[in-house]
Amino acid sequence: MVNVINLPGTVDVGVGMTGVLVLLAVVAAATAFGVWRRRIGGRLVAPRRAAGETSLSRDDLGHDLGARATLVQFSTAFCAPCRAARQVLAHAARTTEGVQHVEVDAESNLDLVRRLGITRTPTTFVLDRGGRIVRRSAGVPRTAEVQAILDEVATS
């Protein structure tokens, strides 16, 4: 039992040891989730084939595909990480011959967003020269990983 001394002008909030333990458990769980989310965010992974969509065309994107590869970024107007993703992908496109960076406004292309199973922005797709989706990322992709995938796509 906790002895509480109420000073004049104070209110007894009645937070016992159980409340403190629950609070600590919630903070620990939220911290673990944040660390996990940060660790996996931006990783380029092979797309889930069960999602159905395996390629994108000029008609889908409204832009020509790159001669070697295309980096497709789905963004929204108020997405802060989208700016960082734009810089990474634009740099990769500028420094790699035959690579095109296409940014798609997710809010204006909801049918395509639903078709591709996009649940957060930025979401990036790496397409080969034929428009086949070879990698997918949710979050800001890492520069070295983007370059390695582009090198892999160029040789296949």
N, C-alpha and C positions, 0 to 999 in steps of 0.2 A: 504494500500500500504506500502511496505517495502522500506525504504530508505537504499541504499547500498552505502557505501563509498569504492571506489577502491583505494587501496594504490598502489604506484608505484611497478611494478613487480608482482602484483596479478591479478587473472582472476576472473571475475564475473561469478559464476556458475549458477546463476538465480534460486536457490532453494527457492521457496516461501513457504507460510504456507501450501498449498495443498500438496506439496511434503513431508513436515515434517509429516503431518497427515497420509499420505499413508504409510510412513516408520514406524510410530508408530503402525499402524493397522497391518502391515505385521509382525512386531516383536511380537505383542501381539498374533496374530493367531498362529505363529510358536511356541511360548512358550506354549500356551494352548494345541496344538497338542502334543508337547513333554511331557507335564505333563500327558495327557491322555494316550499316548502310554506307558509311563513308568508304569502307574498305572495298565493297563490291561496286560502288558507283563508278561509272565511266569505263568499266571493263568491256572490251569488245569480245563478244561471245558468238558462237555459231547460232544462227536463228533457230527457233523452234519450228520444225517442219509441220507440226500439228496445227500451227496457226493458219495454215492454208496458203497464204501469200508467199511466193518464193521469188518473184521478180517485179520490177517496176519499169515502166516505159516512159518515153518522152511525153506521151499523152497524160500519164499519171502525174508527172512532175511539172509539166509546162516548161521544161528546159531540155536542151540536148544533153545526152549522156557523154561522159568523158571517153576519150579514145582508149584509155587503159582501165580507168576506174572512176566511179562517182561517189562522192561523200554527200549523203542526203541527211540534212539536219532538220528535225521538226522542232519548232520553237513557238513561244508565245510572247506577246508584247511585254509583259511584266516579269519575265523570267530572268533573274540575275545570272544564274549559271549558263544561260543560253549565250550570253555575251562572251564568256570565257570559251565555251565550245566553239563559237564562231571564229574566234581568233586562232584556236588550235587547227581547225579544219581548213580555214582560209590559208593559213601558213603552209599546211601540207599540200594544198592544191597549187599554191604559187611556186613551191620549190620542187614539185614532182611533175615531170612532163606527162601530159595526157590525162591528168586528173582534174575533174570538175567538182566544185563545191556548190551544192544547191541547197538553199534554205527554204523550207516550206512553213508557212504560217499554219499551225495546227488548228487554230480557231476557225480559219477560213476553209479548211479542208477536212471537215469532220468525217465525211464518208471514208476517206483514205486513212485517217487516224483509226477509225473503228476497224477497217479491213486489216490493218497491220497490227492491231492490238496494242496501240500506244497508250500508256497510262500515265506517263509523266514527261515533262520536257526539261532539258533537251533530250531527245532520243535521236541517235545517229544510226544510219545504215550505211554499210560499205557495199557498193554494187560492183560487180565485175563489168567488163566492156559490153556484155550482152544484157545488162540490167538485172542479173541474178543477185539476190541478196546473199552475201557471203558472211557478213558479220553484222551484229546489232549491239548497241550500247545505250544504256539509260544513265544520264549524268554526263559530266564533262569527260571526254575521252583523253587518255594520256598521249602526249605527242609521240613518244618513242613507240608506243603500241600501234598508233595510227600508221606511222611510217613503216613498221615491220609488216603490217597487214597489207599495205599498198605494195611493198616489195614482193610479198607472197602472191598477191593477185596478178601482178605484172608478169610473173614467171609461169603462171598456170594457163 
